[in-house]
């Protein structure tokens, strides 16, 4: 059964969140909520939604600043909501990395249509991880179920370990710097805490590597960061799909 897209709605008005949630669930989406930008940033990190609907007018941190913070940790698609049909606001949001802009009031069907259009655009322009990734005969990761199988046995990962593995596998073959991983997994306030990253890399290696002292999946790029083995290229070299 195909997984329903997970949408995060960020708005300080509970009635608006409820209205959007009910309509999007009817349209075939799963929905989670955040009432402010700080809660939204945490849910982007921990729940990894497929798309964020972000209201511009929020107290404490407005939608533009929230979008900037989201872009520091994730490339998740973002649709901005505003009560003003203001071209300058629209351009500012798009320049900061928004994928689309919807003006209040809007019809639920229009919003659902915009969401589907953005998700189609993103899926066509980027290669996303499938629900299940078989790295090799020994390691299989089910991202939809949040399960990791090592040599045929289910291995339990803590949420932070799973988020770290997700970002490494998503960028398999590419080096992710210490700062990139810390920002994406823990948040920008942790970007200098290299000890924390090393600790969780050690935890993760102990759970998935055949020999954690000589890792074959999570490779260290000394002084820079870490790289997950390019398992797709290895398959191609072997003539596998």
GIRALIN-V402640 format. One record per run of one state. SS is the DSSP state (@ for helix, = for strand, . for the rest). FROM is the first residue (numbers start at 1). LEN is the number of residues. If there is no record, write none. Layout:
# GIRALIN-V402640
ss=SS from=FROM len=LEN
ss=SS from=FROM len=LEN
This chain:
# GIRALIN-V402640
ss=. from=1 len=5
ss== from=6 len=5
ss=. from=11 len=3
ss=@ from=14 len=13
ss=. from=27 len=3
ss== from=30 len=5
ss=. from=35 len=2
ss=@ from=37 len=11
ss=. from=48 len=3
ss== from=51 len=5
ss=. from=56 len=7
ss=@ from=63 len=11
ss=. from=74 len=3
ss== from=77 len=6
ss=. from=83 len=4
ss=@ from=87 len=9
ss=. from=96 len=4
ss== from=100 len=4
ss=. from=104 len=4
ss=@ from=108 len=18
ss=. from=126 len=6
ss== from=132 len=3
ss=. from=135 len=4
ss== from=139 len=4
ss=. from=143 len=4
ss== from=147 len=4
ss=. from=151 len=2
ss== from=153 len=3
ss=. from=156 len=3
ss=@ from=159 len=12
ss=. from=171 len=4
ss== from=175 len=3
ss=@ from=178 len=8
ss=. from=186 len=2
ss=@ from=188 len=3
ss=. from=191 len=3
ss=@ from=194 len=15
ss=. from=209 len=3
ss=@ from=212 len=3
ss=. from=215 len=3
ss== from=218 len=4
ss=. from=222 len=3
ss== from=225 len=4
ss=. from=229 len=2
ss=@ from=231 len=8
ss=. from=239 len=3
